[in-house]
Amino acid sequence: MPAWISTRESSAPSQGTHNNGSERELRPTATYRKVTGGFRSTWGADLYASVRSVIGTAARRGIGAFQAIRTTLQGQSVLAPG
């Protein structure tokens, strides 16, 4: 076994040695890009990335997508406690 694997496991046992969570988070964006052929403007790509980020963060915190978008549009953060 390579030394970096044993070092990682011993220094952060609560973190897995894989990136499945990151891959799952990117999958809908990659699928959208493949199905639609991409974005026609930088503005559209940035908006889509921002909305996906808000929805993804909210989902990990147990907040619904509609509630997360509404909270964000009211100038509040879905990261804020409570």
PDB file of N, CA, C and O in Angstrom:
ATOM      1  N   MET A   1       0.851  -1.175   0.000  1.00  0.00           N
ATOM      2  CA  MET A   1       0.000   0.000   0.000  1.00  0.00           C
ATOM      3  C   MET A   1       0.899   1.241   0.000  1.00  0.00           C
ATOM      4  O   MET A   1       1.862   1.314   0.764  1.00  0.00           O
ATOM      5  N   PRO A   2       0.575   2.229  -0.873  1.00  0.00           N
ATOM      6  CA  PRO A   2       1.360   3.454  -0.903  1.00  0.00           C
ATOM      7  C   PRO A   2       1.294   4.200   0.428  1.00  0.00           C
ATOM      8  O   PRO A   2       0.291   4.134   1.138  1.00  0.00           O
ATOM      9  N   ALA A   3       2.360   4.902   0.754  1.00  0.00           N
ATOM     10  CA  ALA A   3       2.454   5.615   2.033  1.00  0.00           C
ATOM     11  C   ALA A   3       1.386   6.688   2.173  1.00  0.00           C
ATOM     12  O   ALA A   3       0.889   6.910   3.277  1.00  0.00           O
ATOM     13  N   TRP A   4       1.019   7.362   1.085  1.00  0.00           N
ATOM     14  CA  TRP A   4       0.044   8.447   1.190  1.00  0.00           C
ATOM     15  C   TRP A   4      -1.335   7.952   1.603  1.00  0.00           C
ATOM     16  O   TRP A   4      -2.091   8.697   2.226  1.00  0.00           O
ATOM     17  N   ILE A   5      -1.675   6.720   1.272  1.00  0.00           N
ATOM     18  CA  ILE A   5      -2.976   6.177   1.669  1.00  0.00           C
ATOM     19  C   ILE A   5      -3.019   5.951   3.176  1.00  0.00           C
ATOM     20  O   ILE A   5      -3.981   6.350   3.831  1.00  0.00           O
ATOM     21  N   SER A   6      -2.011   5.330   3.724  1.00  0.00           N
ATOM     22  CA  SER A   6      -2.012   5.078   5.163  1.00  0.00           C
ATOM     23  C   SER A   6      -1.923   6.380   5.947  1.00  0.00           C
ATOM     24  O   SER A   6      -2.503   6.481   7.029  1.00  0.00           O
ATOM     25  N   THR A   7      -1.210   7.380   5.430  1.00  0.00           N
ATOM     26  CA  THR A   7      -1.120   8.682   6.092  1.00  0.00           C
ATOM     27  C   THR A   7      -2.480   9.353   6.109  1.00  0.00           C
ATOM     28  O   THR A   7      -2.882   9.899   7.137  1.00  0.00           O
ATOM     29  N   ARG A   8      -3.190   9.326   5.007  1.00  0.00           N
ATOM     30  CA  ARG A   8      -4.503   9.962   4.924  1.00  0.00           C
ATOM     31  C   ARG A   8      -5.485   9.300   5.875  1.00  0.00           C
ATOM     32  O   ARG A   8      -6.235   9.981   6.574  1.00  0.00           O
ATOM     33  N   GLU A   9      -5.482   7.988   5.902  1.00  0.00           N
ATOM     34  CA  GLU A   9      -6.421   7.275   6.757  1.00  0.00           C
ATOM     35  C   GLU A   9      -6.152   7.539   8.233  1.00  0.00           C
ATOM     36  O   GLU A   9      -7.088   7.635   9.027  1.00  0.00           O
ATOM     37  N   SER A  10      -4.892   7.656   8.602  1.00  0.00           N
ATOM     38  CA  SER A  10      -4.591   7.870  10.014  1.00  0.00           C
ATOM     39  C   SER A  10      -4.801   9.321  10.435  1.00  0.00           C
ATOM     40  O   SER A  10      -5.116   9.579  11.596  1.00  0.00           O
ATOM     41  N   SER A  11      -4.632  10.279   9.510  1.00  0.00           N
ATOM     42  CA  SER A  11      -4.768  11.683   9.886  1.00  0.00           C
ATOM     43  C   SER A  11      -6.215  12.163   9.876  1.00  0.00           C
ATOM     44  O   SER A  11      -6.541  13.109  10.594  1.00  0.00           O
ATOM     45  N   ALA A  12      -7.069  11.562   9.109  1.00  0.00           N
ATOM     46  CA  ALA A  12      -8.470  11.987   9.030  1.00  0.00           C
ATOM     47  C   ALA A  12      -9.375  10.767   8.883  1.00  0.00           C
ATOM     48  O   ALA A  12      -9.908  10.533   7.798  1.00  0.00           O
ATOM     49  N   PRO A  13      -9.561   9.989   9.942  1.00  0.00           N
ATOM     50  CA  PRO A  13     -10.359   8.767   9.813  1.00  0.00           C
ATOM     51  C   PRO A  13     -11.828   9.021   9.497  1.00  0.00           C
ATOM     52  O   PRO A  13     -12.499   8.135   8.968  1.00  0.00           O
ATOM     53  N   SER A  14     -12.347  10.216   9.809  1.00  0.00           N
ATOM     54  CA  SER A  14     -13.756  10.485   9.536  1.00  0.00           C
ATOM     55  C   SER A  14     -14.009  10.771   8.057  1.00  0.00           C
ATOM     56  O   SER A  14     -15.148  10.683   7.597  1.00  0.00           O
ATOM     57  N   GLN A  15     -12.963  11.109   7.314  1.00  0.00           N
ATOM     58  CA  GLN A  15     -13.110  11.384   5.888  1.00  0.00           C
ATOM     59  C   GLN A  15     -12.813  10.118   5.103  1.00  0.00           C
ATOM     60  O   GLN A  15     -11.855   9.403   5.395  1.00  0.00           O
ATOM     61  N   GLY A  16     -13.637   9.852   4.115  1.00  0.00           N
ATOM     62  CA  GLY A  16     -13.416   8.678   3.288  1.00  0.00           C
ATOM     63  C   GLY A  16     -12.239   8.878   2.359  1.00  0.00           C
ATOM     64  O   GLY A  16     -11.745   9.994   2.197  1.00  0.00           O
ATOM     65  N   THR A  17     -11.799   7.811   1.758  1.00  0.00           N
ATOM     66  CA  THR A  17     -10.675   7.893   0.824  1.00  0.00           C
ATOM     67  C   THR A  17     -11.177   7.958  -0.618  1.00  0.00           C
ATOM     68  O   THR A  17     -10.457   7.589  -1.546  1.00  0.00           O
ATOM     69  N   HIS A  18     -12.386   8.417  -0.801  1.00  0.00           N
ATOM     70  CA  HIS A  18     -12.965   8.529  -2.137  1.00  0.00           C
ATOM     71  C   HIS A  18     -13.590   9.908  -2.302  1.00  0.00           C
ATOM     72  O   HIS A  18     -13.698  10.673  -1.343  1.00  0.00           O
ATOM     73  N   ASN A  19     -13.994  10.211  -3.514  1.00  0.00           N
ATOM     74  CA  ASN A  19     -14.620  11.509  -3.794  1.00  0.00           C
ATOM     75  C   ASN A  19     -16.022  11.320  -4.363  1.00  0.00           C
ATOM     76  O   ASN A  19     -16.454  12.110  -5.203  1.00  0.00           O
ATOM     77  N   ASN A  20     -16.727  10.305  -3.930  1.00  0.00           N
ATOM     78  CA  ASN A  20     -18.056  10.022  -4.466  1.00  0.00           C
ATOM     79  C   ASN A  20     -19.023  11.179  -4.249  1.00  0.00           C
ATOM     80  O   ASN A  20     -19.834  11.468  -5.129  1.00  0.00           O
ATOM     81  N   GLY A  21     -18.958  11.847  -3.102  1.00  0.00           N
ATOM     82  CA  GLY A  21     -19.843  12.980  -2.845  1.00  0.00           C
ATOM     83  C   GLY A  21     -19.643  14.094  -3.854  1.00  0.00           C
ATOM     84  O   GLY A  21     -20.608  14.679  -4.345  1.00  0.00           O
ATOM     85  N   SER A  22     -18.395  14.385  -4.160  1.00  0.00           N
ATOM     86  CA  SER A  22     -18.094  15.418  -5.146  1.00  0.00           C
ATOM     87  C   SER A  22     -18.564  15.006  -6.532  1.00  0.00           C
ATOM     88  O   SER A  22     -19.119  15.816  -7.274  1.00  0.00           O
ATOM     89  N   GLU A  23     -18.341  13.757  -6.873  1.00  0.00           N
ATOM     90  CA  GLU A  23     -18.780  13.261  -8.178  1.00  0.00           C
ATOM     91  C   GLU A  23     -20.298  13.321  -8.303  1.00  0.00           C
ATOM     92  O   GLU A  23     -20.811  13.702  -9.355  1.00  0.00           O
ATOM     93  N   ARG A  24     -21.016  12.957  -7.264  1.00  0.00           N
ATOM     94  CA  ARG A  24     -22.483  13.007  -7.295  1.00  0.00           C
ATOM     95  C   ARG A  24     -22.987  14.433  -7.437  1.00  0.00           C
ATOM     96  O   ARG A  24     -23.990  14.676  -8.108  1.00  0.00           O
ATOM     97  N   GLU A  25     -22.297  15.374  -6.807  1.00  0.00           N
ATOM     98  CA  GLU A  25     -22.704  16.775  -6.886  1.00  0.00           C
ATOM     99  C   GLU A  25     -22.537  17.326  -8.308  1.00  0.00           C
ATOM    100  O   GLU A  25     -23.330  18.164  -8.737  1.00  0.00           O
ATOM    101  N   LEU A  26     -21.529  16.871  -9.034  1.00  0.00           N
ATOM    102  CA  LEU A  26     -21.269  17.362 -10.391  1.00  0.00           C
ATOM    103  C   LEU A  26     -22.084  16.660 -11.470  1.00  0.00           C
ATOM    104  O   LEU A  26     -22.262  17.202 -12.560  1.00  0.00           O
ATOM    105  N   ARG A  27     -22.573  15.476 -11.183  1.00  0.00           N
ATOM    106  CA  ARG A  27     -23.252  14.674 -12.208  1.00  0.00           C
ATOM    107  C   ARG A  27     -24.426  15.389 -12.887  1.00  0.00           C
ATOM    108  O   ARG A  27     -24.502  15.349 -14.115  1.00  0.00           O
ATOM    109  N   PRO A  28     -25.358  16.048 -12.155  1.00  0.00           N
ATOM    110  CA  PRO A  28     -26.467  16.718 -12.844  1.00  0.00           C
ATOM    111  C   PRO A  28     -25.999  17.825 -13.790  1.00  0.00           C
ATOM    112  O   PRO A  28     -26.592  18.029 -14.849  1.00  0.00           O
ATOM    113  N   THR A  29     -24.950  18.531 -13.413  1.00  0.00           N
ATOM    114  CA  THR A  29     -24.435  19.600 -14.272  1.00  0.00           C
ATOM    115  C   THR A  29     -23.837  19.021 -15.547  1.00  0.00           C
ATOM    116  O   THR A  29     -24.064  19.549 -16.636  1.00  0.00           O
ATOM    117  N   ALA A  30     -23.081  17.946 -15.417  1.00  0.00           N
ATOM    118  CA  ALA A  30     -22.491  17.315 -16.597  1.00  0.00           C
ATOM    119  C   ALA A  30     -23.577  16.754 -17.510  1.00  0.00           C
ATOM    120  O   ALA A  30     -23.481  16.868 -18.732  1.00  0.00           O
ATOM    121  N   THR A  31     -24.602  16.155 -16.927  1.00  0.00           N
ATOM    122  CA  THR A  31     -25.707  15.621 -17.724  1.00  0.00           C
ATOM    123  C   THR A  31     -26.432  16.743 -18.458  1.00  0.00           C
ATOM    124  O   THR A  31     -26.734  16.616 -19.644  1.00  0.00           O
ATOM    125  N   TYR A  32     -26.712  17.832 -17.762  1.00  0.00           N
ATOM    126  CA  TYR A  32     -27.386  18.973 -18.381  1.00  0.00           C
ATOM    127  C   TYR A  32     -26.568  19.504 -19.563  1.00  0.00           C
ATOM    128  O   TYR A  32     -27.109  19.778 -20.634  1.00  0.00           O
ATOM    129  N   ARG A  33     -25.277  19.640 -19.351  1.00  0.00           N
ATOM    130  CA  ARG A  33     -24.402  20.156 -20.405  1.00  0.00           C
ATOM    131  C   ARG A  33     -24.408  19.240 -21.627  1.00  0.00           C
ATOM    132  O   ARG A  33     -24.425  19.719 -22.761  1.00  0.00           O
ATOM    133  N   LYS A  34     -24.395  17.920 -21.401  1.00  0.00           N
ATOM    134  CA  LYS A  34     -24.381  16.968 -22.508  1.00  0.00           C
ATOM    135  C   LYS A  34     -25.706  16.958 -23.261  1.00  0.00           C
ATOM    136  O   LYS A  34     -25.722  16.886 -24.490  1.00  0.00           O
ATOM    137  N   VAL A  35     -26.814  17.030 -22.533  1.00  0.00           N
ATOM    138  CA  VAL A  35     -28.135  16.965 -23.159  1.00  0.00           C
ATOM    139  C   VAL A  35     -28.436  18.233 -23.950  1.00  0.00           C
ATOM    140  O   VAL A  35     -28.973  18.160 -25.055  1.00  0.00           O
ATOM    141  N   THR A  36     -28.095  19.393 -23.396  1.00  0.00           N
ATOM    142  CA  THR A  36     -28.448  20.654 -24.039  1.00  0.00           C
ATOM    143  C   THR A  36     -27.364  21.197 -24.969  1.00  0.00           C
ATOM    144  O   THR A  36     -27.614  22.120 -25.744  1.00  0.00           O
ATOM    145  N   GLY A  37     -26.174  20.631 -24.893  1.00  0.00           N
ATOM    146  CA  GLY A  37     -25.088  21.132 -25.733  1.00  0.00           C
ATOM    147  C   GLY A  37     -24.353  22.303 -25.099  1.00  0.00           C
ATOM    148  O   GLY A  37     -23.558  22.967 -25.764  1.00  0.00           O
ATOM    149  N   GLY A  38     -24.604  22.558 -23.854  1.00  0.00           N
ATOM    150  CA  GLY A  38     -23.883  23.623 -23.155  1.00  0.00           C
ATOM    151  C   GLY A  38     -24.705  24.891 -23.042  1.00  0.00           C
ATOM    152  O   GLY A  38     -25.901  24.909 -23.334  1.00  0.00           O
ATOM    153  N   PHE A  39     -24.044  25.943 -22.618  1.00  0.00           N
ATOM    154  CA  PHE A  39     -24.699  27.227 -22.414  1.00  0.00           C
ATOM    155  C   PHE A  39     -24.309  28.177 -23.530  1.00  0.00           C
ATOM    156  O   PHE A  39     -23.200  28.099 -24.060  1.00  0.00           O
ATOM    157  N   ARG A  40     -25.209  29.063 -23.884  1.00  0.00           N
ATOM    158  CA  ARG A  40     -24.931  30.017 -24.949  1.00  0.00           C
ATOM    159  C   ARG A  40     -24.266  31.286 -24.431  1.00  0.00           C
ATOM    160  O   ARG A  40     -23.713  32.067 -25.206  1.00  0.00           O
ATOM    161  N   SER A  41     -24.322  31.485 -23.119  1.00  0.00           N
ATOM    162  CA  SER A  41     -23.713  32.695 -22.561  1.00  0.00           C
ATOM    163  C   SER A  41     -23.030  32.365 -21.238  1.00  0.00           C
ATOM    164  O   SER A  41     -23.379  31.394 -20.567  1.00  0.00           O
ATOM    165  N   THR A  42     -22.072  33.175 -20.887  1.00  0.00           N
ATOM    166  CA  THR A  42     -21.411  33.038 -19.598  1.00  0.00           C
ATOM    167  C   THR A  42     -22.398  33.330 -18.477  1.00  0.00           C
ATOM    168  O   THR A  42     -22.359  32.692 -17.425  1.00  0.00           O
ATOM    169  N   TRP A  43     -23.284  34.298 -18.704  1.00  0.00           N
ATOM    170  CA  TRP A  43     -24.282  34.667 -17.708  1.00  0.00           C
ATOM    171  C   TRP A  43     -25.154  33.463 -17.353  1.00  0.00           C
ATOM    172  O   TRP A  43     -25.404  33.200 -16.177  1.00  0.00           O
ATOM    173  N   GLY A  44     -25.615  32.736 -18.365  1.00  0.00           N
ATOM    174  CA  GLY A  44     -26.457  31.567 -18.139  1.00  0.00           C
ATOM    175  C   GLY A  44     -25.716  30.464 -17.391  1.00  0.00           C
ATOM    176  O   GLY A  44     -26.278  29.825 -16.502  1.00  0.00           O
ATOM    177  N   ALA A  45     -24.467  30.245 -17.749  1.00  0.00           N
ATOM    178  CA  ALA A  45     -23.666  29.222 -17.073  1.00  0.00           C
ATOM    179  C   ALA A  45     -23.436  29.598 -15.613  1.00  0.00           C
ATOM    180  O   ALA A  45     -23.526  28.748 -14.727  1.00  0.00           O
ATOM    181  N   ASP A  46     -23.141  30.869 -15.362  1.00  0.00           N
ATOM    182  CA  ASP A  46     -22.921  31.330 -13.984  1.00  0.00           C
ATOM    183  C   ASP A  46     -24.196  31.220 -13.156  1.00  0.00           C
ATOM    184  O   ASP A  46     -24.150  30.804 -11.998  1.00  0.00           O
ATOM    185  N   LEU A  47     -25.331  31.589 -13.739  1.00  0.00           N
ATOM    186  CA  LEU A  47     -26.604  31.487 -13.027  1.00  0.00           C
ATOM    187  C   LEU A  47     -26.919  30.035 -12.685  1.00  0.00           C
ATOM    188  O   LEU A  47     -27.306  29.731 -11.556  1.00  0.00           O
ATOM    189  N   TYR A  48     -26.756  29.150 -13.644  1.00  0.00           N
ATOM    190  CA  TYR A  48     -27.027  27.733 -13.416  1.00  0.00           C
ATOM    191  C   TYR A  48     -26.126  27.182 -12.306  1.00  0.00           C
ATOM    192  O   TYR A  48     -26.592  26.453 -11.430  1.00  0.00           O
ATOM    193  N   ALA A  49     -24.845  27.530 -12.344  1.00  0.00           N
ATOM    194  CA  ALA A  49     -23.905  27.057 -11.320  1.00  0.00           C
ATOM    195  C   ALA A  49     -24.293  27.584  -9.945  1.00  0.00           C
ATOM    196  O   ALA A  49     -24.203  26.858  -8.955  1.00  0.00           O
ATOM    197  N   SER A  50     -24.719  28.832  -9.876  1.00  0.00           N
ATOM    198  CA  SER A  50     -25.117  29.417  -8.588  1.00  0.00           C
ATOM    199  C   SER A  50     -26.353  28.734  -8.027  1.00  0.00           C
ATOM    200  O   SER A  50     -26.403  28.415  -6.839  1.00  0.00           O
ATOM    201  N   VAL A  51     -27.339  28.510  -8.864  1.00  0.00           N
ATOM    202  CA  VAL A  51     -28.569  27.858  -8.420  1.00  0.00           C
ATOM    203  C   VAL A  51     -28.277  26.424  -7.979  1.00  0.00           C
ATOM    204  O   VAL A  51     -28.785  25.979  -6.949  1.00  0.00           O
ATOM    205  N   ARG A  52     -27.476  25.709  -8.737  1.00  0.00           N
ATOM    206  CA  ARG A  52     -27.109  24.339  -8.355  1.00  0.00           C
ATOM    207  C   ARG A  52     -26.368  24.327  -7.025  1.00  0.00           C
ATOM    208  O   ARG A  52     -26.571  23.430  -6.207  1.00  0.00           O
ATOM    209  N   SER A  53     -25.517  25.313  -6.809  1.00  0.00           N
ATOM    210  CA  SER A  53     -24.770  25.389  -5.562  1.00  0.00           C
ATOM    211  C   SER A  53     -25.694  25.601  -4.374  1.00  0.00           C
ATOM    212  O   SER A  53     -25.546  24.945  -3.343  1.00  0.00           O
ATOM    213  N   VAL A  54     -26.644  26.511  -4.513  1.00  0.00           N
ATOM    214  CA  VAL A  54     -27.596  26.788  -3.434  1.00  0.00           C
ATOM    215  C   VAL A  54     -28.446  25.557  -3.142  1.00  0.00           C
ATOM    216  O   VAL A  54     -28.647  25.195  -1.983  1.00  0.00           O
ATOM    217  N   ILE A  55     -28.942  24.918  -4.190  1.00  0.00           N
ATOM    218  CA  ILE A  55     -29.795  23.746  -4.011  1.00  0.00           C
ATOM    219  C   ILE A  55     -29.002  22.581  -3.421  1.00  0.00           C
ATOM    220  O   ILE A  55     -29.502  21.874  -2.546  1.00  0.00           O
ATOM    221  N   GLY A  56     -27.778  22.378  -3.888  1.00  0.00           N
ATOM    222  CA  GLY A  56     -26.952  21.293  -3.367  1.00  0.00           C
ATOM    223  C   GLY A  56     -26.609  21.476  -1.900  1.00  0.00           C
ATOM    224  O   GLY A  56     -26.667  20.531  -1.114  1.00  0.00           O
ATOM    225  N   THR A  57     -26.247  22.711  -1.534  1.00  0.00           N
ATOM    226  CA  THR A  57     -25.929  23.000  -0.136  1.00  0.00           C
ATOM    227  C   THR A  57     -27.157  22.803   0.744  1.00  0.00           C
ATOM    228  O   THR A  57     -27.074  22.224   1.827  1.00  0.00           O
ATOM    229  N   ALA A  58     -28.283  23.288   0.269  1.00  0.00           N
ATOM    230  CA  ALA A  58     -29.523  23.143   1.037  1.00  0.00           C
ATOM    231  C   ALA A  58     -29.896  21.677   1.218  1.00  0.00           C
ATOM    232  O   ALA A  58     -30.325  21.274   2.300  1.00  0.00           O
ATOM    233  N   ALA A  59     -29.736  20.888   0.181  1.00  0.00           N
ATOM    234  CA  ALA A  59     -30.080  19.467   0.271  1.00  0.00           C
ATOM    235  C   ALA A  59     -29.230  18.761   1.323  1.00  0.00           C
ATOM    236  O   ALA A  59     -29.733  17.920   2.069  1.00  0.00           O
ATOM    237  N   ARG A  60     -27.953  19.098   1.385  1.00  0.00           N
ATOM    238  CA  ARG A  60     -27.087  18.496   2.392  1.00  0.00           C
ATOM    239  C   ARG A  60     -27.470  18.924   3.807  1.00  0.00           C
ATOM    240  O   ARG A  60     -27.157  18.229   4.775  1.00  0.00           O
ATOM    241  N   ARG A  61     -28.142  20.061   3.927  1.00  0.00           N
ATOM    242  CA  ARG A  61     -28.574  20.553   5.244  1.00  0.00           C
ATOM    243  C   ARG A  61     -30.033  20.199   5.530  1.00  0.00           C
ATOM    244  O   ARG A  61     -30.563  20.577   6.575  1.00  0.00           O
ATOM    245  N   GLY A  62     -30.687  19.483   4.621  1.00  0.00           N
ATOM    246  CA  GLY A  62     -32.065  19.059   4.835  1.00  0.00           C
ATOM    247  C   GLY A  62     -33.096  20.144   4.557  1.00  0.00           C
ATOM    248  O   GLY A  62     -34.199  20.098   5.101  1.00  0.00           O
ATOM    249  N   ILE A  63     -32.757  21.113   3.725  1.00  0.00           N
ATOM    250  CA  ILE A  63     -33.652  22.209   3.364  1.00  0.00           C
ATOM    251  C   ILE A  63     -34.151  21.962   1.947  1.00  0.00           C
ATOM    252  O   ILE A  63     -33.378  21.549   1.083  1.00  0.00           O
ATOM    253  N   GLY A  64     -35.421  22.209   1.702  1.00  0.00           N
ATOM    254  CA  GLY A  64     -35.991  22.031   0.368  1.00  0.00           C
ATOM    255  C   GLY A  64     -35.459  23.059  -0.630  1.00  0.00           C
ATOM    256  O   GLY A  64     -35.018  24.141  -0.243  1.00  0.00           O
ATOM    257  N   ALA A  65     -35.504  22.712  -1.910  1.00  0.00           N
ATOM    258  CA  ALA A  65     -34.979  23.581  -2.957  1.00  0.00           C
ATOM    259  C   ALA A  65     -35.713  24.917  -3.006  1.00  0.00           C
ATOM    260  O   ALA A  65     -35.077  25.968  -3.090  1.00  0.00           O
ATOM    261  N   PHE A  66     -37.053  24.888  -2.954  1.00  0.00           N
ATOM    262  CA  PHE A  66     -37.831  26.119  -3.028  1.00  0.00           C
ATOM    263  C   PHE A  66     -37.506  27.035  -1.847  1.00  0.00           C
ATOM    264  O   PHE A  66     -37.315  28.239  -2.019  1.00  0.00           O
ATOM    265  N   GLN A  67     -37.446  26.455  -0.654  1.00  0.00           N
ATOM    266  CA  GLN A  67     -37.126  27.235   0.541  1.00  0.00           C
ATOM    267  C   GLN A  67     -35.724  27.842   0.428  1.00  0.00           C
ATOM    268  O   GLN A  67     -35.519  28.996   0.805  1.00  0.00           O
ATOM    269  N   ALA A  68     -34.774  27.083  -0.080  1.00  0.00           N
ATOM    270  CA  ALA A  68     -33.402  27.578  -0.213  1.00  0.00           C
ATOM    271  C   ALA A  68     -33.324  28.746  -1.190  1.00  0.00           C
ATOM    272  O   ALA A  68     -32.645  29.737  -0.921  1.00  0.00           O
ATOM    273  N   ILE A  69     -34.010  28.636  -2.314  1.00  0.00           N
ATOM    274  CA  ILE A  69     -33.984  29.720  -3.307  1.00  0.00           C
ATOM    275  C   ILE A  69     -34.680  30.955  -2.738  1.00  0.00           C
ATOM    276  O   ILE A  69     -34.194  32.075  -2.901  1.00  0.00           O
ATOM    277  N   ARG A  70     -35.808  30.752  -2.076  1.00  0.00           N
ATOM    278  CA  ARG A  70     -36.526  31.881  -1.480  1.00  0.00           C
ATOM    279  C   ARG A  70     -35.670  32.578  -0.417  1.00  0.00           C
ATOM    280  O   ARG A  70     -35.611  33.807  -0.369  1.00  0.00           O
ATOM    281  N   THR A  71     -35.016  31.794   0.424  1.00  0.00           N
ATOM    282  CA  THR A  71     -34.148  32.349   1.463  1.00  0.00           C
ATOM    283  C   THR A  71     -33.005  33.148   0.839  1.00  0.00           C
ATOM    284  O   THR A  71     -32.676  34.238   1.307  1.00  0.00           O
ATOM    285  N   THR A  72     -32.410  32.612  -0.205  1.00  0.00           N
ATOM    286  CA  THR A  72     -31.298  33.285  -0.878  1.00  0.00           C
ATOM    287  C   THR A  72     -31.759  34.587  -1.523  1.00  0.00           C
ATOM    288  O   THR A  72     -31.060  35.597  -1.437  1.00  0.00           O
ATOM    289  N   LEU A  73     -32.916  34.578  -2.163  1.00  0.00           N
ATOM    290  CA  LEU A  73     -33.427  35.793  -2.805  1.00  0.00           C
ATOM    291  C   LEU A  73     -33.817  36.874  -1.784  1.00  0.00           C
ATOM    292  O   LEU A  73     -33.885  38.056  -2.120  1.00  0.00           O
ATOM    293  N   GLN A  74     -34.069  36.459  -0.545  1.00  0.00           N
ATOM    294  CA  GLN A  74     -34.350  37.418   0.518  1.00  0.00           C
ATOM    295  C   GLN A  74     -33.071  37.975   1.133  1.00  0.00           C
ATOM    296  O   GLN A  74     -33.122  38.763   2.077  1.00  0.00           O
ATOM    297  N   GLY A  75     -31.937  37.568   0.602  1.00  0.00           N
ATOM    298  CA  GLY A  75     -30.648  38.078   1.069  1.00  0.00           C
ATOM    299  C   GLY A  75     -30.062  37.342   2.248  1.00  0.00           C
ATOM    300  O   GLY A  75     -29.098  37.807   2.856  1.00  0.00           O
ATOM    301  N   GLN A  76     -30.635  36.192   2.581  1.00  0.00           N
ATOM    302  CA  GLN A  76     -30.120  35.385   3.682  1.00  0.00           C
ATOM    303  C   GLN A  76     -29.342  34.209   3.114  1.00  0.00           C
ATOM    304  O   GLN A  76     -29.451  33.895   1.929  1.00  0.00           O
ATOM    305  N   SER A  77     -28.563  33.568   3.956  1.00  0.00           N
ATOM    306  CA  SER A  77     -27.744  32.444   3.528  1.00  0.00           C
ATOM    307  C   SER A  77     -28.353  31.131   4.001  1.00  0.00           C
ATOM    308  O   SER A  77     -28.879  31.053   5.111  1.00  0.00           O
ATOM    309  N   VAL A  78     -28.285  30.104   3.167  1.00  0.00           N
ATOM    310  CA  VAL A  78     -28.734  28.786   3.580  1.00  0.00           C
ATOM    311  C   VAL A  78     -27.692  28.149   4.494  1.00  0.00           C
ATOM    312  O   VAL A  78     -27.954  27.106   5.094  1.00  0.00           O
ATOM    313  N   LEU A  79     -26.530  28.753   4.607  1.00  0.00           N
ATOM    314  CA  LEU A  79     -25.499  28.250   5.498  1.00  0.00           C
ATOM    315  C   LEU A  79     -25.675  28.747   6.917  1.00  0.00           C
ATOM    316  O   LEU A  79     -25.121  28.174   7.855  1.00  0.00           O
ATOM    317  N   ALA A  80     -26.448  29.818   7.079  1.00  0.00           N
ATOM    318  CA  ALA A  80     -26.625  30.401   8.413  1.00  0.00           C
ATOM    319  C   ALA A  80     -27.385  29.427   9.304  1.00  0.00           C
ATOM    320  O   ALA A  80     -28.331  28.784   8.851  1.00  0.00           O
ATOM    321  N   PRO A  81     -26.981  29.312  10.564  1.00  0.00           N
ATOM    322  CA  PRO A  81     -27.698  28.402  11.464  1.00  0.00           C
ATOM    323  C   PRO A  81     -29.116  28.890  11.734  1.00  0.00           C
ATOM    324  O   PRO A  81     -29.387  30.090  11.767  1.00  0.00           O
ATOM    325  N   GLY A  82     -30.015  27.920  11.926  1.00  0.00           N
ATOM    326  CA  GLY A  82     -31.408  28.261  12.254  1.00  0.00           C
ATOM    327  C   GLY A  82     -32.172  28.441  11.057  1.00  0.00           C
ATOM    328  O   GLY A  82     -33.366  28.732  11.125  1.00  0.00           O
TER     329      GLY A  82
END
